[in-house]
Amino acid sequence: MNAVQRSIFFSALERYASLLLFLVSIGILSRLLTPKEFGIYAVVLAITSVFSTSSQEFGGANYLIQKASLSEVNVRTAFTITFGLSVAIGLLLYLLGGVVGSTLGAQGPATGIAVAVLNFIVTPFSTTIIALYRRDMQFGVVAASNLACNFTMVCVSIALAKMGYSYLAPIWGMIAGSVVQTVYLMGNRRDLRIFRPSLQGYPEVVRFGLYSSGVVLINVFYSSAPQLFLARMLDFTTVGLYSRACTLTQVFDKLVIQVISPVIMPAIFAQTKAGADLKRLYLHATSLLTVLYWPFLIFMAVMAKPIILVWLGPSWLEVVPLVRLLCIAQLSLFAACLTYPVLVAAGSVRDTLLSSLISLPPSLLVIFIASFFGVEAVAGSAMLTLPFQAAVAISFVSRHLDLRFTDFVHALRKSGMVALCCCATVAICAALVEHGLIGPVAGIFVACGAVAAMWLAALFAVQHPLLPELKAPVSRLVSTAWRSTGRVPVPVAQGDRDVC
């Protein structure tokens, strides 16, 4: 395997193991915690995520990865700025926790914030080390540390939920996971001189951080805004329902996007340095993403009711229409994970911020207005806001890569055909479940099998560009299997096709 494939392999190994933990933990915690308790946790997470993620971008992963020549002094300066800003913001949030609680009319968020800010002290250490491993395309240690973090987080969250810690259970679980990850990474890195304070060359870090953190701050705030609006206008139960709907629609992110996201930026920089055409890379990547992304979202939208009934239980069936609306809206975000790394690779980190400033404030206004009309209106507003955001982002990318509408049509038409075939297949399976011909559990398994078979058949029928990407690892697996049996496959000559 080359460096990119090896990196994706380790990332996938960790993500799918973590996904299994995620599926189990959500199923268990949904039965131990009420929607209201989930709502309080979602609000705390929304508030702290906005500030923690943006503060880490001052000298965070993206700065360390994109810098052409990186010295130990650069790393020390980046860490010093990140750590100082993170601790300052954590302290400010701790002091303002009471104000947040009184604004939302409940003490729960204030208590949750007071606990959650402990993470602001820990995460700068782990994010710095992870960035260095990602820069060097060494994803084995990163994968192991993430898995250790997620396993600890799940175990602690479930244990504390059973002990009656309510909404604080997943918050303490999150902190425990971060501590375990940091200790593991430090034990592997051993050379901890990178954590010695330094401010040498800080203007460069700050300049990059202003744009990068601005992008992250706006995007994370946008993601968190619906929960905050609903908490203010309605109640925490509604927040819990909406948050759980978002979790279900983000399963694809955990399956695919989070597997490849750590690899995308280093891989793009490596290939462009080697002379690859950025336009061709972008179109090829969108073609590969959409043939996975669109069928998955369609499957989730159509099979939402049986999936929620089996996974979360009957008390969560109110999220079914929310999941369907969000899945349909997210079909437009097929290239979202490519926008930032492609614009940075094109030398225009400034445009990443400008794109967010153009698309997200109007979207926030739409969501705010929708929150007066209930949680379904907020979910439905995504049908307007997400396509608008996608259009703005694609327009910026198109300007730098000289892309035309016909380029996208050519790159995505085969993925669209595959998605339509999968849509027809899953609709038949959902009808069987809805009319009681098969149960929800059997219906999910039948739908998975039928859609997978149709997806594969459609790939061959349209000769999708994903096929060559699949053939290479399959060939390696077959070759490895033959070698493990002590036999060597005999190549078939052109005129000897009947030879076994």
Salt bridges, closest charged atoms under 4 A:
GLU14 OE1 - ARG15 NE 3.54
GLU72 OE1 - ARG193 NH2 3.66
ASP191 OD1 - ARG193 NE 2.96
GLU204 OE2 - LYS67 NZ 2.95
ASP351 OD2 - ARG399 NH2 2.74
ASP351 OD2 - HIS400 NE2 2.56
ASP402 OD2 - ARG404 NH1 3.80
ASP407 OD2 - LYS279 NZ 3.62
GLU469 OE2 - HIS284 NE2 3.26
